[in-house]
Amino acid sequence: MGLTKKKRVVKEVKQLIMITIGAIIAAVGLELFLVPNAILDGGIIGLSIITAELTSLNMSIFLIIFNIPFLYIGYKRIGTMFTLHTLYGVIVLSIFTSYLHHFEPFTNDLFLATVVGAVILGAGVGLVIRTGGALDGTEIIAILVSKKRPVSVGQFVMIVNLFIFVLAALLVFSWETAMYSIITYFIAYKMIDIVVEGMEELKSVTIISDKPEEIANSLIQELGRGITYIHGEGVYSNEPKKIIYTIVSRIELSNLRTIAQEIDPKALIAIENVADVSGSNFRKSSAH
């Protein structure tokens, strides 16, 4: 087996292990916290919980049945590997929700079940998404719809989930349960972001100043972050400018702003959120 092929196999095995762990964690959140207390998640999982309640059948059956059409669409429109990873994750989730269904819930307190269950569920789903799969077919449709319509993936998922929660309140559960389910959705959604993007909030900073060298040298000494110069030109003056670009953590941001403004009070500082950073020895103290 060639080295490249071996690396691909090792990578695939690691991905499957992480998807398995993520699906098991999600199953724990569902069956030991949310489902026994009649609290829903959104999407296919929510529809599966509603249908299971109406038919008295196991939720795990509907997790697979309801996801099949979306998996087919994903295979046709997104890609084979993503679809296979999603299918594998759904099967693992289905197996473990069926197994854990026979265990007693950890708590019958609605508030605790909502918060803890949502955190656990979100962590599991986030781990699967970070690995390159999904546990819910509605996300596939959301991606495709967002490409053709002026609506984001998050907005589409939100609309679908609000419809599911209203449906649950009208057909199966109470309005109180529906409201707890909305809380569950928001907590799980935030937890997914944390797992996929990381706990540390990173900021990209662009500084336009007449004293770029002084500011850059001070930032390197004080923060130990790499600095990049972007070469630009003033529109009115036609003079060449060195624009400072760097990435810092949220904690370092205040110190950066203080350093730059002390050297040049007129410096223009633009700050943007960064979801993730990899490569370029970002975690190390080095100048570019």
ZADO-1210 file (C-alpha; in nm, 4 decimals, padded with zeros to 6 digits):
<atoms>
<atom x="00.0000" y="00.0000" z="00.0000" code="MET" pos="1"/>
<atom x="00.1457" y="00.3372" z="-00.1013" code="GLY" pos="2"/>
<atom x="00.2168" y="00.6018" z="00.1611" code="LEU" pos="3"/>
<atom x="-00.0495" y="00.8407" z="00.0258" code="THR" pos="4"/>
<atom x="-00.3139" y="00.5680" z="00.0182" code="LYS" pos="5"/>
<atom x="-00.2175" y="00.4595" z="00.3711" code="LYS" pos="6"/>
<atom x="-00.2579" y="00.8171" z="00.4946" code="LYS" pos="7"/>
<atom x="-00.6038" y="00.8345" z="00.3347" code="ARG" pos="8"/>
<atom x="-00.7078" y="00.5097" z="00.5054" code="VAL" pos="9"/>
<atom x="-00.5776" y="00.6284" z="00.8443" code="VAL" pos="10"/>
<atom x="-00.7567" y="00.9627" z="00.8004" code="LYS" pos="11"/>
<atom x="-01.0826" y="00.7873" z="00.7075" code="GLU" pos="12"/>
<atom x="-01.0601" y="00.5553" z="01.0102" code="VAL" pos="13"/>
<atom x="-01.0036" y="00.8550" z="01.2381" code="LYS" pos="14"/>
<atom x="-01.3054" y="01.0312" z="01.0851" code="GLN" pos="15"/>
<atom x="-01.5282" y="00.7272" z="01.1381" code="LEU" pos="16"/>
<atom x="-01.4136" y="00.6978" z="01.5006" code="ILE" pos="17"/>
<atom x="-01.4931" y="01.0656" z="01.5647" code="MET" pos="18"/>
<atom x="-01.8335" y="01.0352" z="01.3938" code="ILE" pos="19"/>
<atom x="-01.9067" y="00.7283" z="01.6099" code="THR" pos="20"/>
<atom x="-01.8148" y="00.9155" z="01.9286" code="ILE" pos="21"/>
<atom x="-02.0206" y="01.2194" z="01.8220" code="GLY" pos="22"/>
<atom x="-02.3272" y="01.0096" z="01.7378" code="ALA" pos="23"/>
<atom x="-02.3056" y="00.8233" z="02.0717" code="ILE" pos="24"/>
<atom x="-02.2801" y="01.1525" z="02.2628" code="ILE" pos="25"/>
<atom x="-02.5847" y="01.2849" z="02.0738" code="ALA" pos="26"/>
<atom x="-02.7751" y="00.9643" z="02.1556" code="ALA" pos="27"/>
<atom x="-02.6994" y="01.0114" z="02.5268" code="VAL" pos="28"/>
<atom x="-02.8347" y="01.3670" z="02.5160" code="GLY" pos="29"/>
<atom x="-03.1495" y="01.2508" z="02.3406" code="LEU" pos="30"/>
<atom x="-03.2421" y="00.9316" z="02.5261" code="GLU" pos="31"/>
<atom x="-03.1177" y="01.0068" z="02.8778" code="LEU" pos="32"/>
<atom x="-03.2327" y="01.3689" z="02.8952" code="PHE" pos="33"/>
<atom x="-03.4588" y="01.5050" z="02.6201" code="LEU" pos="34"/>
<atom x="-03.6846" y="01.2267" z="02.4840" code="VAL" pos="35"/>
<atom x="-03.7982" y="01.0869" z="02.8249" code="PRO" pos="36"/>
<atom x="-03.9051" y="01.4404" z="02.9213" code="ASN" pos="37"/>
<atom x="-04.0882" y="01.4982" z="02.5884" code="ALA" pos="38"/>
<atom x="-03.8436" y="01.7714" z="02.4823" code="ILE" pos="39"/>
<atom x="-03.7685" y="01.7984" z="02.1126" code="LEU" pos="40"/>
<atom x="-03.4704" y="01.8898" z="01.9051" code="ASP" pos="41"/>
<atom x="-03.5286" y="02.0361" z="01.5596" code="GLY" pos="42"/>
<atom x="-03.5093" y="01.8818" z="01.2136" code="GLY" pos="43"/>
<atom x="-03.5354" y="01.5105" z="01.1442" code="ILE" pos="44"/>
<atom x="-03.4685" y="01.4239" z="01.5079" code="ILE" pos="45"/>
<atom x="-03.7651" y="01.6365" z="01.6154" code="GLY" pos="46"/>
<atom x="-03.9921" y="01.4824" z="01.3519" code="LEU" pos="47"/>
<atom x="-03.8768" y="01.1350" z="01.4613" code="SER" pos="48"/>
<atom x="-03.9645" y="01.2104" z="01.8250" code="ILE" pos="49"/>
<atom x="-04.3127" y="01.3363" z="01.7237" code="ILE" pos="50"/>
<atom x="-04.3806" y="01.0344" z="01.4986" code="THR" pos="51"/>
<atom x="-04.2572" y="00.7914" z="01.7628" code="ALA" pos="52"/>
<atom x="-04.4954" y="00.9487" z="02.0137" code="GLU" pos="53"/>
<atom x="-04.7889" y="00.9248" z="01.7704" code="LEU" pos="54"/>
<atom x="-04.7198" y="00.5644" z="01.6654" code="THR" pos="55"/>
<atom x="-04.5682" y="00.4217" z="01.9869" code="SER" pos="56"/>
<atom x="-04.2777" y="00.2901" z="01.7787" code="LEU" pos="57"/>
<atom x="-03.9092" y="00.3407" z="01.8543" code="ASN" pos="58"/>
<atom x="-03.7646" y="00.6762" z="01.7459" code="MET" pos="59"/>
<atom x="-03.4548" y="00.5067" z="01.6009" code="SER" pos="60"/>
<atom x="-03.6594" y="00.3591" z="01.3135" code="ILE" pos="61"/>
<atom x="-03.7755" y="00.7013" z="01.1964" code="PHE" pos="62"/>
<atom x="-03.4271" y="00.8520" z="01.2229" code="LEU" pos="63"/>
<atom x="-03.3216" y="00.6302" z="00.9322" code="ILE" pos="64"/>
<atom x="-03.6483" y="00.6384" z="00.7332" code="ILE" pos="65"/>
<atom x="-03.6843" y="01.0194" z="00.7379" code="PHE" pos="66"/>
<atom x="-03.3179" y="01.0770" z="00.6504" code="ASN" pos="67"/>
<atom x="-03.3164" y="00.8520" z="00.3399" code="ILE" pos="68"/>
<atom x="-03.4614" y="01.1099" z="00.0936" code="PRO" pos="69"/>
<atom x="-03.2223" y="01.3788" z="00.2185" code="PHE" pos="70"/>
<atom x="-02.9256" y="01.1425" z="00.1928" code="LEU" pos="71"/>
<atom x="-03.0171" y="01.0694" z="-00.1687" code="TYR" pos="72"/>
<atom x="-03.0317" y="01.4427" z="-00.2445" code="ILE" pos="73"/>
<atom x="-02.6988" y="01.4898" z="-00.0662" code="GLY" pos="74"/>
<atom x="-02.5423" y="01.2118" z="-00.2727" code="TYR" pos="75"/>
<atom x="-02.6608" y="01.3724" z="-00.5968" code="LYS" pos="76"/>
<atom x="-02.5831" y="01.7347" z="-00.5106" code="ARG" pos="77"/>
<atom x="-02.3078" y="01.7541" z="-00.2456" code="ILE" pos="78"/>
<atom x="-02.0798" y="01.4510" z="-00.2684" code="GLY" pos="79"/>
<atom x="-02.0305" y="01.0827" z="-00.1947" code="THR" pos="80"/>
<atom x="-01.8028" y="01.1053" z="00.1108" code="MET" pos="81"/>
<atom x="-02.0205" y="01.3581" z="00.2916" code="PHE" pos="82"/>
<atom x="-02.3273" y="01.1418" z="00.2248" code="THR" pos="83"/>
<atom x="-02.1539" y="00.8213" z="00.3416" code="LEU" pos="84"/>
<atom x="-02.0310" y="00.9916" z="00.6587" code="HIS" pos="85"/>
<atom x="-02.3823" y="01.1239" z="00.7253" code="THR" pos="86"/>
<atom x="-02.5390" y="00.7819" z="00.6605" code="LEU" pos="87"/>
<atom x="-02.2894" y="00.6175" z="00.8956" code="TYR" pos="88"/>
<atom x="-02.3562" y="00.8801" z="01.1647" code="GLY" pos="89"/>
<atom x="-02.7346" y="00.8376" z="01.1341" code="VAL" pos="90"/>
<atom x="-02.7029" y="00.4570" z="01.1635" code="ILE" pos="91"/>
<atom x="-02.4832" y="00.4833" z="01.4750" code="VAL" pos="92"/>
<atom x="-02.7232" y="00.7387" z="01.6247" code="LEU" pos="93"/>
<atom x="-03.0184" y="00.5107" z="01.5497" code="SER" pos="94"/>
<atom x="-02.8505" y="00.2058" z="01.7064" code="ILE" pos="95"/>
<atom x="-02.7524" y="00.3829" z="02.0269" code="PHE" pos="96"/>
<atom x="-03.0828" y="00.5691" z="02.0736" code="THR" pos="97"/>
<atom x="-03.2520" y="00.2286" z="02.0464" code="SER" pos="98"/>
<atom x="-03.0104" y="00.0802" z="02.3029" code="TYR" pos="99"/>
<atom x="-03.0296" y="00.3717" z="02.5487" code="LEU" pos="100"/>
<atom x="-03.4095" y="00.3873" z="02.5197" code="HIS" pos="101"/>
<atom x="-03.4318" y="00.1111" z="02.7849" code="HIS" pos="102"/>
<atom x="-03.2383" y="00.3126" z="03.0458" code="PHE" pos="103"/>
<atom x="-03.3903" y="00.5469" z="03.3017" code="GLU" pos="104"/>
<atom x="-03.3366" y="00.9200" z="03.2370" code="PRO" pos="105"/>
<atom x="-03.0751" y="01.0999" z="03.4457" code="PHE" pos="106"/>
<atom x="-03.3283" y="01.3594" z="03.5575" code="THR" pos="107"/>
<atom x="-03.6997" y="01.4324" z="03.5348" code="ASN" pos="108"/>
<atom x="-03.6502" y="01.8027" z="03.6025" code="ASP" pos="109"/>
<atom x="-03.7565" y="01.9789" z="03.2812" code="LEU" pos="110"/>
<atom x="-03.5126" y="02.2671" z="03.3171" code="PHE" pos="111"/>
<atom x="-03.2110" y="02.0456" z="03.3908" code="LEU" pos="112"/>
<atom x="-03.3062" y="01.8029" z="03.1152" code="ALA" pos="113"/>
<atom x="-03.3397" y="02.0909" z="02.8678" code="THR" pos="114"/>
<atom x="-03.0066" y="02.2567" z="02.9458" code="VAL" pos="115"/>
<atom x="-02.7868" y="01.9508" z="03.0046" code="VAL" pos="116"/>
<atom x="-02.9482" y="01.7485" z="02.7270" code="GLY" pos="117"/>
<atom x="-02.9056" y="02.0337" z="02.4781" code="ALA" pos="118"/>
<atom x="-02.5386" y="02.0783" z="02.5679" code="VAL" pos="119"/>
<atom x="-02.4664" y="01.7069" z="02.5284" code="ILE" pos="120"/>
<atom x="-02.6672" y="01.6804" z="02.2061" code="LEU" pos="121"/>
<atom x="-02.5002" y="01.9895" z="02.0592" code="GLY" pos="122"/>
<atom x="-02.1543" y="01.8584" z="02.1475" code="ALA" pos="123"/>
<atom x="-02.2250" y="01.5295" z="01.9693" code="GLY" pos="124"/>
<atom x="-02.3742" y="01.6882" z="01.6578" code="VAL" pos="125"/>
<atom x="-02.0919" y="01.9453" z="01.6470" code="GLY" pos="126"/>
<atom x="-01.8291" y="01.6722" z="01.6605" code="LEU" pos="127"/>
<atom x="-01.9894" y="01.4942" z="01.3633" code="VAL" pos="128"/>
<atom x="-02.0131" y="01.8183" z="01.1615" code="ILE" pos="129"/>
<atom x="-01.6496" y="01.9063" z="01.2430" code="ARG" pos="130"/>
<atom x="-01.5476" y="01.5632" z="01.1139" code="THR" pos="131"/>
<atom x="-01.7266" y="01.6059" z="00.7814" code="GLY" pos="132"/>
<atom x="-02.0737" y="01.4593" z="00.8226" code="GLY" pos="133"/>
<atom x="-02.4154" y="01.5405" z="00.9664" code="ALA" pos="134"/>
<atom x="-02.6865" y="01.3758" z="01.1752" code="LEU" pos="135"/>
<atom x="-02.9818" y="01.5587" z="01.0245" code="ASP" pos="136"/>
<atom x="-03.0932" y="01.5622" z="00.6603" code="GLY" pos="137"/>
<atom x="-03.2546" y="01.9062" z="00.6852" code="THR" pos="138"/>
<atom x="-02.9050" y="02.0570" z="00.6961" code="GLU" pos="139"/>
<atom x="-02.8438" y="01.9160" z="00.3460" code="ILE" pos="140"/>
<atom x="-03.1568" y="02.0869" z="00.2113" code="ILE" pos="141"/>
<atom x="-03.0626" y="02.4080" z="00.3936" code="ALA" pos="142"/>
<atom x="-02.7228" y="02.4153" z="00.2191" code="ILE" pos="143"/>
<atom x="-02.8835" y="02.3668" z="-00.1229" code="LEU" pos="144"/>
<atom x="-03.1624" y="02.6205" z="-00.0640" code="VAL" pos="145"/>
<atom x="-02.9165" y="02.8869" z="00.0562" code="SER" pos="146"/>
<atom x="-02.7304" y="02.8609" z="-00.2759" code="LYS" pos="147"/>
<atom x="-03.0419" y="02.9459" z="-00.4799" code="LYS" pos="148"/>
<atom x="-03.2461" y="03.1703" z="-00.2507" code="ARG" pos="149"/>
<atom x="-03.1639" y="03.4846" z="-00.0468" code="PRO" pos="150"/>
<atom x="-03.1817" y="03.2909" z="00.2809" code="VAL" pos="151"/>
<atom x="-02.8951" y="03.1598" z="00.4919" code="SER" pos="152"/>
<atom x="-02.8576" y="02.8009" z="00.6104" code="VAL" pos="153"/>
<atom x="-02.9303" y="02.9114" z="00.9673" code="GLY" pos="154"/>
<atom x="-03.2455" y="03.1006" z="00.8677" code="GLN" pos="155"/>
<atom x="-03.3813" y="02.8045" z="00.6711" code="PHE" pos="156"/>
<atom x="-03.3141" y="02.5617" z="00.9579" code="VAL" pos="157"/>
<atom x="-03.4788" y="02.8045" z="01.2005" code="MET" pos="158"/>
<atom x="-03.7956" y="02.8271" z="00.9859" code="ILE" pos="159"/>
<atom x="-03.8161" y="02.4460" z="00.9576" code="VAL" pos="160"/>
<atom x="-03.7642" y="02.3994" z="01.3306" code="ASN" pos="161"/>
<atom x="-04.0265" y="02.6578" z="01.4314" code="LEU" pos="162"/>
<atom x="-04.2741" y="02.4699" z="01.2111" code="PHE" pos="163"/>
<atom x="-04.1776" y="02.1410" z="01.3846" code="ILE" pos="164"/>
<atom x="-04.2155" y="02.2914" z="01.7329" code="PHE" pos="165"/>
<atom x="-04.5612" y="02.4306" z="01.6511" code="VAL" pos="166"/>
<atom x="-04.6575" y="02.0931" z="01.5024" code="LEU" pos="167"/>
<atom x="-04.5427" y="01.9194" z="01.8199" code="ALA" pos="168"/>
<atom x="-04.7456" y="02.1556" z="02.0384" code="ALA" pos="169"/>
<atom x="-05.0613" y="02.1042" z="01.8302" code="LEU" pos="170"/>
<atom x="-05.0412" y="01.7275" z="01.7762" code="LEU" pos="171"/>
<atom x="-04.8520" y="01.5676" z="02.0615" code="VAL" pos="172"/>
<atom x="-04.7112" y="01.7825" z="02.3389" code="PHE" pos="173"/>
<atom x="-04.8035" y="02.1028" z="02.5186" code="SER" pos="174"/>
<atom x="-04.7049" y="02.4602" z="02.4408" code="TRP" pos="175"/>
<atom x="-04.4848" y="02.4512" z="02.7511" code="GLU" pos="176"/>
<atom x="-04.2926" y="02.1571" z="02.6061" code="THR" pos="177"/>
<atom x="-04.2643" y="02.3375" z="02.2728" code="ALA" pos="178"/>
<atom x="-04.1113" y="02.6386" z="02.4474" code="MET" pos="179"/>
<atom x="-03.8628" y="02.4171" z="02.6318" code="TYR" pos="180"/>
<atom x="-03.7804" y="02.2628" z="02.2934" code="SER" pos="181"/>
<atom x="-03.7014" y="02.6069" z="02.1492" code="ILE" pos="182"/>
<atom x="-03.4604" y="02.6651" z="02.4396" code="ILE" pos="183"/>
<atom x="-03.3052" y="02.3248" z="02.3667" code="THR" pos="184"/>
<atom x="-03.2569" y="02.4180" z="02.0027" code="TYR" pos="185"/>
<atom x="-03.0804" y="02.7462" z="02.0814" code="PHE" pos="186"/>
<atom x="-02.8475" y="02.5908" z="02.3410" code="ILE" pos="187"/>
<atom x="-02.7644" y="02.2978" z="02.1125" code="ALA" pos="188"/>
<atom x="-02.7065" y="02.5371" z="01.8201" code="TYR" pos="189"/>
<atom x="-02.4585" y="02.7416" z="02.0265" code="LYS" pos="190"/>
<atom x="-02.2863" y="02.4268" z="02.1493" code="MET" pos="191"/>
<atom x="-02.2436" y="02.3075" z="01.7904" code="ILE" pos="192"/>
<atom x="-02.0716" y="02.6396" z="01.7097" code="ASP" pos="193"/>
<atom x="-01.8357" y="02.5980" z="02.0054" code="ILE" pos="194"/>
<atom x="-01.7376" y="02.2445" z="01.9057" code="VAL" pos="195"/>
<atom x="-01.7019" y="02.3211" z="01.5335" code="VAL" pos="196"/>
<atom x="-01.5278" y="02.6582" z="01.5667" code="GLU" pos="197"/>
<atom x="-01.3562" y="02.6233" z="01.9062" code="GLY" pos="198"/>
<atom x="-01.3919" y="02.7934" z="02.2438" code="MET" pos="199"/>
<atom x="-01.1370" y="03.0644" z="02.1796" code="GLU" pos="200"/>
<atom x="-01.2828" y="03.3646" z="02.0015" code="GLU" pos="201"/>
<atom x="-01.0317" y="03.4918" z="01.7470" code="LEU" pos="202"/>
<atom x="-01.0258" y="03.8342" z="01.5841" code="LYS" pos="203"/>
<atom x="-00.8584" y="03.9474" z="01.2658" code="SER" pos="204"/>
<atom x="-00.7269" y="04.3029" z="01.2939" code="VAL" pos="205"/>
<atom x="-00.6380" y="04.5416" z="01.0131" code="THR" pos="206"/>
<atom x="-00.4530" y="04.8616" z="01.1097" code="ILE" pos="207"/>
<atom x="-00.3980" y="05.1552" z="00.8736" code="ILE" pos="208"/>
<atom x="-00.1498" y="05.4027" z="01.0171" code="SER" pos="209"/>
<atom x="00.1262" y="05.6474" z="00.9228" code="ASP" pos="210"/>
<atom x="00.3519" y="05.4619" z="01.1701" code="LYS" pos="211"/>
<atom x="00.3145" y="05.0965" z="01.0677" code="PRO" pos="212"/>
<atom x="00.6713" y="04.9870" z="01.1567" code="GLU" pos="213"/>
<atom x="00.6508" y="05.1245" z="01.5113" code="GLU" pos="214"/>
<atom x="00.3116" y="04.9643" z="01.5736" code="ILE" pos="215"/>
<atom x="00.4147" y="04.6305" z="01.4210" code="ALA" pos="216"/>
<atom x="00.7362" y="04.6104" z="01.6263" code="ASN" pos="217"/>
<atom x="00.5503" y="04.6936" z="01.9487" code="SER" pos="218"/>
<atom x="00.2817" y="04.4326" z="01.8780" code="LEU" pos="219"/>
<atom x="00.5436" y="04.1642" z="01.8132" code="ILE" pos="220"/>
<atom x="00.7232" y="04.2480" z="02.1378" code="GLN" pos="221"/>
<atom x="00.4110" y="04.2771" z="02.3555" code="GLU" pos="222"/>
<atom x="00.1846" y="04.0070" z="02.2072" code="LEU" pos="223"/>
<atom x="00.4272" y="03.7729" z="02.0365" code="GLY" pos="224"/>
<atom x="00.1930" y="03.7385" z="01.7403" code="ARG" pos="225"/>
<atom x="00.2937" y="03.7230" z="01.3770" code="GLY" pos="226"/>
<atom x="00.2378" y="04.0403" z="01.1779" code="ILE" pos="227"/>
<atom x="00.1821" y="04.0664" z="00.8027" code="THR" pos="228"/>
<atom x="00.2200" y="04.3809" z="00.5932" code="TYR" pos="229"/>
<atom x="-00.0320" y="04.4315" z="00.3144" code="ILE" pos="230"/>
<atom x="00.0941" y="04.6851" z="00.0611" code="HIS" pos="231"/>
<atom x="-00.1671" y="04.9388" z="-00.0411" code="GLY" pos="232"/>
<atom x="-00.1976" y="05.2896" z="-00.1791" code="GLU" pos="233"/>
<atom x="-00.3889" y="05.5946" z="-00.0634" code="GLY" pos="234"/>
<atom x="-00.6618" y="05.6968" z="-00.3095" code="VAL" pos="235"/>
<atom x="-00.6216" y="06.0722" z="-00.2579" code="TYR" pos="236"/>
<atom x="-00.2504" y="06.0921" z="-00.1798" code="SER" pos="237"/>
<atom x="-00.1378" y="05.8139" z="-00.4180" code="ASN" pos="238"/>
<atom x="00.1231" y="05.7324" z="-00.1564" code="GLU" pos="239"/>
<atom x="00.2199" y="05.3681" z="-00.0863" code="PRO" pos="240"/>
<atom x="00.1030" y="05.2404" z="00.2519" code="LYS" pos="241"/>
<atom x="00.1952" y="04.9447" z="00.4712" code="LYS" pos="242"/>
<atom x="-00.1251" y="04.8004" z="00.6177" code="ILE" pos="243"/>
<atom x="-00.0858" y="04.5825" z="00.9280" code="ILE" pos="244"/>
<atom x="-00.2763" y="04.2552" z="00.9433" code="TYR" pos="245"/>
<atom x="-00.2750" y="04.0144" z="01.2371" code="THR" pos="246"/>
<atom x="-00.4943" y="03.7661" z="01.4264" code="ILE" pos="247"/>
<atom x="-00.5314" y="03.7791" z="01.8036" code="VAL" pos="248"/>
<atom x="-00.7495" y="03.6266" z="02.0731" code="SER" pos="249"/>
<atom x="-01.0336" y="03.8242" z="02.2300" code="ARG" pos="250"/>
<atom x="-00.8272" y="03.8705" z="02.5485" code="ILE" pos="251"/>
<atom x="-00.5369" y="04.0229" z="02.3537" code="GLU" pos="252"/>
<atom x="-00.7590" y="04.2638" z="02.1614" code="LEU" pos="253"/>
<atom x="-00.7736" y="04.5369" z="02.4272" code="SER" pos="254"/>
<atom x="-00.3937" y="04.5348" z="02.4634" code="ASN" pos="255"/>
<atom x="-00.3500" y="04.5581" z="02.0855" code="LEU" pos="256"/>
<atom x="-00.5851" y="04.8550" z="02.0608" code="ARG" pos="257"/>
<atom x="-00.4023" y="05.0347" z="02.3448" code="THR" pos="258"/>
<atom x="-00.0606" y="04.9788" z="02.1849" code="ILE" pos="259"/>
<atom x="-00.1720" y="05.1002" z="01.8413" code="ALA" pos="260"/>
<atom x="-00.3528" y="05.4105" z="01.9707" code="GLN" pos="261"/>
<atom x="-00.0641" y="05.5125" z="02.1977" code="GLU" pos="262"/>
<atom x="00.1733" y="05.5148" z="01.9004" code="ILE" pos="263"/>
<atom x="-00.0758" y="05.6659" z="01.6550" code="ASP" pos="264"/>
<atom x="-00.4019" y="05.8066" z="01.7976" code="PRO" pos="265"/>
<atom x="-00.5318" y="05.8534" z="01.4402" code="LYS" pos="266"/>
<atom x="-00.4733" y="05.4891" z="01.3406" code="ALA" pos="267"/>
<atom x="-00.7702" y="05.3178" z="01.1747" code="LEU" pos="268"/>
<atom x="-00.8340" y="04.9807" z="01.3423" code="ILE" pos="269"/>
<atom x="-01.0782" y="04.7364" z="01.1794" code="ALA" pos="270"/>
<atom x="-01.1746" y="04.4196" z="01.3702" code="ILE" pos="271"/>
<atom x="-01.3543" y="04.1101" z="01.2381" code="GLU" pos="272"/>
<atom x="-01.4539" y="03.7749" z="01.3857" code="ASN" pos="273"/>
<atom x="-01.2557" y="03.4678" z="01.2754" code="VAL" pos="274"/>
<atom x="-01.4160" y="03.1215" z="01.2894" code="ALA" pos="275"/>
<atom x="-01.0962" y="02.9171" z="01.2754" code="ASP" pos="276"/>
<atom x="-00.7244" y="02.9427" z="01.2032" code="VAL" pos="277"/>
<atom x="-00.4833" y="02.6729" z="01.0934" code="SER" pos="278"/>
<atom x="-00.1296" y="02.6668" z="00.9614" code="GLY" pos="279"/>
<atom x="00.1349" y="02.9410" z="00.9622" code="SER" pos="280"/>
<atom x="00.2404" y="02.8474" z="01.3188" code="ASN" pos="281"/>
<atom x="-00.0410" y="03.0619" z="01.4567" code="PHE" pos="282"/>
<atom x="-00.0068" y="02.9244" z="01.8084" code="ARG" pos="283"/>
<atom x="00.3639" y="03.0095" z="01.8160" code="LYS" pos="284"/>
<atom x="00.5230" y="03.3492" z="01.8611" code="SER" pos="285"/>
<atom x="00.6692" y="03.4308" z="01.5214" code="SER" pos="286"/>
<atom x="00.6792" y="03.7184" z="01.2777" code="ALA" pos="287"/>
<atom x="00.5718" y="03.6643" z="00.9201" code="HIS" pos="288"/>
</atoms>
